[in-house]
């Protein structure tokens, strides 16, 4: 082998080693970032589990006797505004305002 070939091989070996180390560092940084995101998601999940849960509107197949109005009454009893109730239950704003006026302060109904 000639000296030029040896130098070229040595350079290629050095470059491959350097690129491998660089790749390992990038992978480690990426894994650190993913772990931070996972930790944040776990904290968010714990916070949500501890917070006051609101009833969610049921899907059509879950309970055939439940109506959007029954769901709206429950949401109002949990303190949601008429706008939020209307949006979540798919009823008009005026219907939601009526439910709020009937059920906001009368939790026994």
Secondary structure, DSSP 8 states (H G I E B T S, - for coil): --HHHHHHHHHHHHHHHHHHHHHHHHHHHHHHHHHHHHHHHHHHHHHHHHS--------TTT-TT--HHHHHHHHHHTT--HHHHHHHHT--HHHHHHHHHHHSS-TT-
